[in-house]
Amino acid sequence: MNTLYLDLSAGISGDMFVGALIDLGVQPAALERELGKLGVAGYHLHARRSVKGAIAGVKFDVHLEADHHVHGGHGHDHEPPHAAPAHHHHGEDEDLHRDHAHPHEHDEGHGHAHSHDHGGHTHDHPHDHAHGHEHDHDHGGHRGFAEIRRLIQASALSEWVKEQAIAVFGRLAEAEGRVHGVPAEQVTFHEVGAVDSIVDIVGACIGLEMLGKPRVLAGPVVEGTGWVRCAHGRLPLPAPATLGLFASRGVPLSQCDEPHEMVTPTGAALLVALAGGFGPMSNLAPRRIGYGLGTRDHRSRPNVLRAVLGEMTAAPAATPAPAHDWETDTVTVLETNLDDINPEILGWVSQRALAAGALDCFHTPIQMKKGRPAALLTVLCEPAQADSLTELLLRETTAFGVRRHAAERRKLQREFVTAATPHGPVTVKLGRLDGRVVQASPEFESCRAAAEQAGVPLRSVYEAALAALPR
């Protein structure tokens, strides 16, 4: 499986993520063209080869048109505004300095200063400004989650990119909402709503699509220590939204002795929305390795995000597993959350799915956002039936999407025997493991027929069938 593994030993930010994708082969010019479909103006992109902590990689920046007069004196590792273009694959600077000149998109009159999240220093969040530069700029990008979602949905980007980008902002809105005690739909982003942070998030999703939509995995999350300053005062690291994001998925988080923020809210949101799992690298055959560079010089580690693109291989057994005679196979699990479906339709769909060949179909009560009661509809099926049953769920239910994953099964060796009971013969299903019977289950229809014929309770037939089996 095509897999992208992110080494988080030096943290993660939006610009470092995009820089790593460029170093893996995403063409900056193609990325810029796709970003143009978003319809946002007032910025230009810079991508250049550089070195951080003896590691060569790509430094990616989004420069705002109103920004150049602000950057001097803040120690940002930016290129001159009019650097000459070159080719990054030859180790030289590559400057993407093209104006996105749509005047109606400019954030006029806000005194916008650069809010970009440069790998653990000056970041894209209200909490991200206390790392050597305690300044409170007005970023001119106070967009709400609903507005950003409409912006993305109305764009000419691919449906896959739209879905991923909205998921990232949605995760961030939920985390911010919990911090401030408001619903996600009412969250207003400040720096994260600014042009540069929108470009980082959408650009990251575009880059993943250009790399073939790999499965994303990530290493253990490492954050620095210290404080961040926000509109509500000084707060300890991890920043509240960052911590809330990882808490929403139960992702373990460790801190190191770097005295500043290493994981920005944008970086955390990308991880929580896109990563399929967290842990050490395992059974990954690397094809390409990319490095996205931050700006700050860490004391204990290079300030780089290492991204490894490769193929997952089958895990070799460390020790021989005990041999069992169970059967093995793989089934597909289809799932969808439904909070607006008529229960009668839910029952109908379950019957249709079973009639269409599903191995099992069931629904579980769950609670969705805003405390709404809902049902989790789950279908188990053979992989070859997954698409047809997915279509059934999309047509017959109120679902807008269906999740799917493969599940390995271990099954007992099965056989059917006839038990002679006082009420008549009853079919019993036996399950054997390594030659021994470990499960016995009388078949319902056989028990029902015997109970009706003998005029006795169904429970009596079940008990008699089990008692008649040899010990």
C-alpha positions as CSV (number, residue, x, y, z in Angstrom):
1,M,0.0,0.0,0.0
2,N,1.3,3.5,-0.9
3,T,2.1,5.0,2.4
4,L,3.5,8.3,3.7
5,Y,5.1,8.2,7.1
6,L,5.8,11.4,9.0
7,D,8.6,11.6,11.5
8,L,7.4,14.0,14.2
9,S,10.6,14.1,16.4
10,A,10.9,17.8,15.6
11,G,7.2,18.6,15.5
12,I,5.1,19.6,12.6
13,S,3.6,22.8,11.1
14,G,1.6,23.4,7.9
15,D,4.5,24.9,6.0
16,M,6.9,22.1,7.0
17,F,4.3,19.6,5.8
18,V,4.0,21.2,2.4
19,G,7.8,21.6,2.2
20,A,8.3,17.9,2.8
21,L,5.7,17.1,0.0
22,I,7.6,19.3,-2.4
23,D,10.9,17.6,-1.5
24,L,9.2,14.3,-2.2
25,G,8.4,15.4,-5.8
26,V,5.3,17.7,-5.8
27,Q,6.1,20.3,-8.4
28,P,5.7,23.9,-6.9
29,A,4.4,25.2,-10.2
30,A,1.7,22.5,-10.4
31,L,0.8,23.1,-6.7
32,E,0.5,26.8,-7.4
33,R,-1.8,26.2,-10.3
34,E,-4.1,24.0,-8.2
35,L,-4.2,26.5,-5.4
36,G,-5.3,29.1,-7.9
37,K,-8.6,27.2,-8.2
38,L,-9.3,28.2,-4.6
39,G,-10.0,31.7,-5.7
40,V,-8.0,33.4,-2.9
41,A,-5.6,36.2,-3.7
42,G,-3.1,38.5,-2.0
43,Y,-0.2,36.0,-1.7
44,H,2.6,34.4,-3.5
45,L,4.5,31.2,-2.8
46,H,8.2,30.7,-2.1
47,A,9.9,27.3,-2.1
48,R,13.6,27.0,-1.9
49,R,16.3,24.4,-1.2
50,S,18.1,25.0,2.0
51,V,19.8,23.3,5.0
52,K,18.7,23.0,8.6
53,G,20.8,21.2,11.2
54,A,22.9,19.7,8.4
55,I,19.8,18.3,6.7
56,A,19.0,19.5,3.2
57,G,15.3,20.0,2.4
58,V,12.7,22.5,1.2
59,K,11.7,25.7,3.0
60,F,8.2,26.6,2.0
61,D,6.6,30.0,2.7
62,V,3.4,31.8,1.8
63,H,4.2,35.5,1.6
64,L,1.3,38.0,1.8
65,E,1.4,41.0,-0.4
66,A,1.0,43.4,2.6
67,D,3.7,41.6,4.5
68,H,7.1,42.6,3.3
69,H,7.3,45.8,5.3
70,V,6.6,43.8,8.5
71,H,9.2,40.9,8.2
72,G,12.3,42.9,8.9
73,G,13.4,42.6,12.5
74,H,11.4,39.4,13.3
75,G,14.1,37.0,12.3
76,H,12.0,35.2,9.7
77,D,14.1,33.1,7.3
78,H,12.5,34.5,4.2
79,E,13.8,35.1,0.7
80,P,14.0,38.6,-0.8
81,P,10.7,39.6,-2.4
82,H,12.2,39.5,-5.9
83,A,14.5,36.5,-5.8
84,A,15.3,35.1,-9.2
85,P,13.6,31.8,-10.1
86,A,15.7,28.6,-10.2
87,H,15.2,24.9,-10.1
88,H,15.1,23.3,-6.7
89,H,16.2,19.9,-7.9
90,H,19.6,21.4,-8.6
91,G,20.0,22.6,-5.0
92,E,19.3,26.3,-5.9
93,D,16.6,28.6,-4.8
94,E,13.2,28.2,-6.4
95,D,11.1,31.3,-6.0
96,L,7.4,31.2,-6.8
97,H,6.7,34.9,-6.8
98,R,3.4,35.3,-8.7
99,D,0.7,37.6,-7.6
100,H,-2.8,36.3,-7.2
101,A,-4.4,39.6,-8.2
102,H,-8.1,39.4,-7.5
103,P,-8.7,42.7,-5.7
104,H,-11.9,41.6,-4.1
105,E,-10.1,38.9,-2.2
106,H,-7.6,41.2,-0.5
107,D,-8.0,41.8,3.2
108,E,-8.0,45.6,3.0
109,G,-7.6,47.8,6.0
110,H,-6.6,45.2,8.5
111,G,-2.9,46.0,8.8
112,H,-2.3,42.3,8.1
113,A,1.0,40.9,9.4
114,H,2.4,37.5,8.6
115,S,0.8,34.7,10.6
116,H,2.5,31.8,9.0
117,D,3.4,28.8,11.2
118,H,7.1,28.4,10.6
119,G,7.8,25.1,12.3
120,G,7.7,26.1,15.9
121,H,8.2,29.9,16.1
122,T,5.8,32.4,14.7
123,H,2.6,30.4,14.1
124,D,-0.8,30.4,12.6
125,H,-2.9,30.6,15.7
126,P,-3.9,33.1,18.4
127,H,-1.7,31.0,20.8
128,D,1.3,30.9,18.5
129,H,3.1,34.2,19.1
130,A,5.2,33.9,22.2
131,H,8.3,32.2,20.8
132,G,10.9,34.9,20.8
133,H,8.6,37.5,19.3
134,E,5.8,38.4,21.7
135,H,3.7,40.4,19.3
136,D,0.0,40.5,18.7
137,H,-0.5,41.3,15.0
138,D,-3.9,41.7,13.4
139,H,-3.8,39.1,10.7
140,G,-6.8,40.3,8.7
141,G,-8.1,36.8,8.3
142,H,-10.9,36.4,10.8
143,R,-12.9,33.8,8.8
144,G,-15.3,31.4,10.4
145,F,-15.4,27.7,9.8
146,A,-18.6,28.0,7.8
147,E,-17.1,30.6,5.5
148,I,-14.0,28.6,4.9
149,R,-16.0,25.5,4.1
150,R,-18.1,27.5,1.6
151,L,-14.9,28.8,0.0
152,I,-13.5,25.4,-0.5
153,Q,-16.8,23.8,-1.6
154,A,-17.3,26.6,-4.2
155,S,-13.8,26.1,-5.6
156,A,-12.8,24.1,-8.7
157,L,-10.6,21.8,-6.7
158,S,-11.1,18.0,-6.9
159,E,-13.7,16.5,-4.7
160,W,-11.0,14.5,-2.8
161,V,-9.0,17.6,-2.0
162,K,-12.2,19.4,-0.9
163,E,-13.2,16.6,1.4
164,Q,-9.8,16.3,3.0
165,A,-9.3,20.1,3.5
166,I,-12.8,20.5,5.0
167,A,-12.1,17.6,7.3
168,V,-8.9,19.4,8.6
169,F,-10.7,22.6,9.2
170,G,-13.6,20.7,10.8
171,R,-11.3,19.0,13.3
172,L,-9.8,22.4,14.2
173,A,-13.2,24.0,14.6
174,E,-14.4,21.3,16.9
175,A,-11.2,21.7,19.0
176,E,-11.5,25.5,19.1
177,G,-15.2,25.2,20.0
178,R,-14.5,23.0,23.0
179,V,-11.8,25.4,24.2
180,H,-14.1,28.4,24.0
181,G,-17.4,26.7,24.7
182,V,-19.1,27.4,21.4
183,P,-20.4,25.0,18.6
184,A,-18.0,24.3,15.8
185,E,-20.2,26.0,13.3
186,Q,-19.8,29.2,15.2
187,V,-16.0,29.1,15.6
188,T,-14.2,32.1,14.0
189,F,-10.6,31.4,13.1
190,H,-8.2,34.2,13.6
191,E,-4.7,33.5,12.2
192,V,-5.8,30.1,11.0
193,G,-8.5,31.8,8.9
194,A,-5.9,34.0,7.2
195,V,-4.8,33.4,3.6
196,D,-1.4,31.8,4.4
197,S,-2.9,29.1,6.7
198,I,-5.7,28.3,4.3
199,V,-3.0,27.9,1.6
200,D,-1.0,25.6,3.9
201,I,-3.9,23.3,4.7
202,V,-5.4,23.1,1.2
203,G,-1.9,22.9,-0.3
204,A,-1.1,19.9,1.9
205,C,-4.2,18.1,0.6
206,I,-3.3,19.0,-3.0
207,G,0.2,17.7,-2.5
208,L,-1.1,14.4,-1.1
209,E,-3.3,14.0,-4.1
210,M,-0.3,14.6,-6.4
211,L,1.6,11.9,-4.6
212,G,-1.2,9.4,-5.3
213,K,-3.3,9.8,-2.2
214,P,-1.0,7.7,0.1
215,R,-2.2,6.4,3.4
216,V,-0.7,8.7,6.0
217,L,0.9,7.4,9.2
218,A,2.8,9.3,11.8
219,G,5.4,8.7,14.5
220,P,5.0,9.6,18.1
221,V,4.1,13.2,18.6
222,V,6.7,15.4,20.3
223,E,6.0,18.9,21.6
224,G,8.2,21.5,23.2
225,T,7.7,23.1,26.6
226,G,7.0,26.7,27.7
227,W,4.3,29.2,27.1
228,V,2.3,30.8,24.3
229,R,0.7,34.2,24.4
230,C,-2.8,34.7,23.1
231,A,-5.6,37.1,23.4
232,H,-6.5,35.4,26.7
233,G,-3.0,35.8,28.2
234,R,-0.1,33.4,28.5
235,L,-1.0,29.7,28.3
236,P,1.2,26.6,28.8
237,L,2.2,24.3,25.9
238,P,0.7,22.4,24.3
239,A,-1.6,25.1,23.1
240,P,-5.2,24.4,24.2
241,A,-6.4,23.8,20.6
242,T,-3.5,21.5,19.9
243,L,-4.0,19.5,23.0
244,G,-7.7,19.3,22.2
245,L,-7.1,18.0,18.8
246,F,-4.9,15.1,20.0
247,A,-7.4,14.4,22.8
248,S,-10.2,14.0,20.2
249,R,-8.4,10.9,18.9
250,G,-6.6,9.8,22.0
251,V,-3.2,10.4,20.4
252,P,-0.3,10.1,22.9
253,L,1.8,13.3,23.3
254,S,5.2,13.7,24.8
255,Q,7.2,16.9,25.6
256,C,10.9,17.5,25.2
257,D,13.2,20.2,26.5
258,E,13.0,22.5,23.5
259,P,11.6,25.7,25.1
260,H,9.1,26.6,22.5
261,E,6.2,25.3,20.5
262,M,7.0,22.6,18.0
263,V,3.5,21.4,17.0
264,T,1.3,24.1,15.7
265,P,-2.5,23.9,15.7
266,T,-2.4,23.7,11.9
267,G,0.1,20.8,12.0
268,A,-2.0,19.1,14.7
269,A,-5.2,19.4,12.7
270,L,-3.5,17.9,9.6
271,L,-2.3,15.0,11.6
272,V,-5.6,14.3,13.4
273,A,-7.6,14.6,10.2
274,L,-5.3,12.8,7.8
275,A,-3.2,10.3,9.7
276,G,-4.5,6.7,9.9
277,G,-2.3,5.8,12.9
278,F,0.5,6.9,15.2
279,G,3.6,4.9,16.3
280,P,7.1,3.8,15.3
281,M,7.8,3.0,11.7
282,S,7.1,-0.6,10.9
283,N,7.5,-2.7,7.8
284,L,7.8,0.3,5.5
285,A,9.9,-0.1,2.4
286,P,11.1,3.5,1.6
287,R,11.1,4.8,-2.0
288,R,11.6,8.5,-1.5
289,I,12.5,10.7,1.5
290,G,11.6,14.4,1.8
291,Y,12.4,17.0,4.4
292,G,10.3,20.1,5.2
293,L,12.4,22.8,6.9
294,G,11.3,25.0,9.8
295,T,13.0,28.3,10.6
296,R,14.0,28.1,14.2
297,D,17.3,26.4,15.1
298,H,16.5,23.7,17.7
299,R,19.1,23.0,20.3
300,S,18.6,19.2,20.5
301,R,17.5,18.2,17.0
302,P,17.2,19.5,13.4
303,N,14.1,21.5,12.9
304,V,12.9,19.4,10.0
305,L,9.8,17.3,9.2
306,R,11.0,14.0,7.6
307,A,8.4,12.4,5.3
308,V,9.0,8.9,4.0
309,L,7.1,7.7,1.0
310,G,7.1,4.0,0.4
311,E,5.2,0.7,0.4
312,M,3.9,-1.2,3.5
313,T,5.1,-4.8,3.5
314,A,3.8,-7.8,5.3
315,A,5.1,-8.0,8.9
316,P,7.4,-11.0,9.5
317,A,6.5,-12.9,12.6
318,A,9.1,-12.2,15.3
319,T,8.5,-15.6,16.8
320,P,6.6,-18.6,15.4
321,A,3.0,-18.3,16.3
322,P,1.3,-21.4,17.7
323,A,-0.2,-23.5,14.9
324,H,-4.0,-23.7,15.0
325,D,-6.3,-25.3,12.5
326,W,-8.7,-22.4,12.4
327,E,-9.8,-21.0,9.1
328,T,-8.8,-17.5,8.0
329,D,-10.3,-15.0,5.6
330,T,-10.7,-11.3,5.1
331,V,-14.0,-9.4,5.0
332,T,-14.9,-5.8,4.2
333,V,-16.5,-3.7,6.9
334,L,-18.8,-0.9,5.7
335,E,-19.9,1.8,8.2
336,T,-21.9,5.0,8.2
337,N,-23.3,7.2,10.9
338,L,-27.0,8.1,10.4
339,D,-28.8,10.8,12.5
340,D,-31.7,11.6,10.3
341,I,-33.0,8.2,9.0
342,N,-36.5,6.8,9.5
343,P,-36.2,3.6,11.7
344,E,-38.5,1.8,9.3
345,I,-36.1,2.5,6.4
346,L,-33.2,1.4,8.6
347,G,-34.8,-2.0,9.0
348,W,-35.6,-2.2,5.3
349,V,-32.0,-1.4,4.3
350,S,-30.8,-4.1,6.7
351,Q,-33.1,-6.7,5.1
352,R,-32.0,-5.5,1.6
353,A,-28.3,-5.8,2.5
354,L,-28.7,-9.4,3.8
355,A,-30.7,-10.4,0.8
356,A,-28.0,-8.9,-1.4
357,G,-25.4,-11.2,0.1
358,A,-24.1,-9.3,3.1
359,L,-22.6,-11.6,5.7
360,D,-24.1,-9.6,8.5
361,C,-25.8,-6.2,9.0
362,F,-26.5,-4.5,12.2
363,H,-27.0,-1.0,13.7
364,T,-25.7,0.4,17.0
365,P,-27.0,3.4,19.0
366,I,-24.4,6.2,19.0
367,Q,-24.3,9.8,19.9
368,M,-23.1,12.3,17.4
369,K,-22.1,16.0,17.6
370,K,-24.4,18.3,19.5
371,G,-25.7,15.4,21.5
372,R,-27.8,14.0,18.7
373,P,-28.9,10.4,19.0
374,A,-28.0,8.4,15.9
375,A,-27.3,4.9,14.6
376,L,-24.1,3.4,13.3
377,L,-25.0,1.1,10.5
378,T,-22.5,-1.7,9.9
379,V,-22.4,-4.2,7.0
380,L,-20.0,-7.1,6.8
381,C,-19.4,-8.5,3.3
382,E,-17.1,-10.3,1.0
383,P,-14.6,-7.8,-0.6
384,A,-16.1,-8.4,-4.1
385,Q,-19.5,-7.2,-2.8
386,A,-18.2,-4.1,-1.1
387,D,-19.0,-1.7,-4.0
388,S,-22.5,-3.0,-4.7
389,L,-23.4,-2.8,-1.0
390,T,-21.9,0.6,-0.7
391,E,-24.1,1.8,-3.5
392,L,-27.1,0.2,-1.7
393,L,-26.3,2.2,1.4
394,L,-25.8,5.5,-0.5
395,R,-29.0,5.1,-2.4
396,E,-31.3,3.7,0.3
397,T,-30.1,5.6,3.4
398,T,-29.5,9.3,4.2
399,A,-25.7,8.7,4.2
400,F,-23.4,11.1,2.3
401,G,-20.4,8.7,2.7
402,V,-19.6,5.1,3.7
403,R,-16.4,4.2,5.5
404,R,-14.7,0.9,4.6
405,H,-11.9,-1.2,5.9
406,A,-10.6,-4.8,5.6
407,A,-10.9,-7.0,8.7
408,E,-9.1,-10.4,9.1
409,R,-11.1,-13.2,10.6
410,R,-10.1,-16.4,12.4
411,K,-12.9,-19.0,12.3
412,L,-13.5,-22.3,14.0
413,Q,-13.7,-25.4,11.9
414,R,-17.4,-26.0,11.6
415,E,-19.6,-29.1,11.3
416,F,-23.3,-29.8,11.7
417,V,-24.6,-32.8,13.7
418,T,-28.0,-34.1,14.6
419,A,-28.9,-34.4,18.3
420,A,-31.6,-36.9,19.3
421,T,-33.8,-35.2,21.9
422,P,-37.1,-36.3,23.5
423,H,-38.8,-33.7,21.3
424,G,-37.3,-34.9,18.1
425,P,-34.1,-34.5,16.1
426,V,-32.4,-31.1,16.3
427,T,-29.5,-29.8,14.1
428,V,-26.6,-28.4,16.1
429,K,-23.6,-26.4,14.8
430,L,-20.3,-27.4,16.3
431,G,-17.1,-25.3,16.3
432,R,-13.8,-27.1,16.7
433,L,-10.3,-25.7,17.5
434,D,-7.4,-28.1,17.1
435,G,-9.8,-31.1,17.1
436,R,-11.7,-30.1,20.2
437,V,-15.3,-28.9,20.3
438,V,-15.2,-25.3,21.9
439,Q,-18.6,-24.1,20.7
440,A,-22.0,-25.7,20.2
441,S,-25.1,-23.9,19.0
442,P,-28.5,-25.5,18.2
443,E,-29.9,-24.1,15.0
444,F,-32.9,-21.9,15.6
445,E,-35.2,-23.1,12.8
446,S,-34.6,-26.8,13.7
447,C,-35.4,-26.0,17.4
448,R,-38.5,-24.0,16.4
449,A,-39.8,-26.8,14.3
450,A,-39.3,-29.4,17.1
451,A,-40.9,-27.1,19.7
452,E,-44.0,-26.6,17.6
453,Q,-44.3,-30.3,16.8
454,A,-43.9,-31.3,20.4
455,G,-45.8,-28.4,21.9
456,V,-43.1,-27.5,24.3
457,P,-41.2,-24.2,25.0
458,L,-38.5,-23.4,22.6
459,R,-36.0,-23.1,25.5
460,S,-36.7,-26.7,26.5
461,V,-35.6,-27.9,23.0
462,Y,-32.4,-25.8,23.2
463,E,-31.5,-27.3,26.5
464,A,-32.4,-30.9,25.4
465,A,-30.2,-30.5,22.2
466,L,-27.2,-29.4,24.2
467,A,-27.7,-32.2,26.8
468,A,-27.9,-34.8,24.0
469,L,-24.4,-34.0,22.7
470,P,-21.6,-36.4,23.7
471,R,-19.4,-35.0,26.4
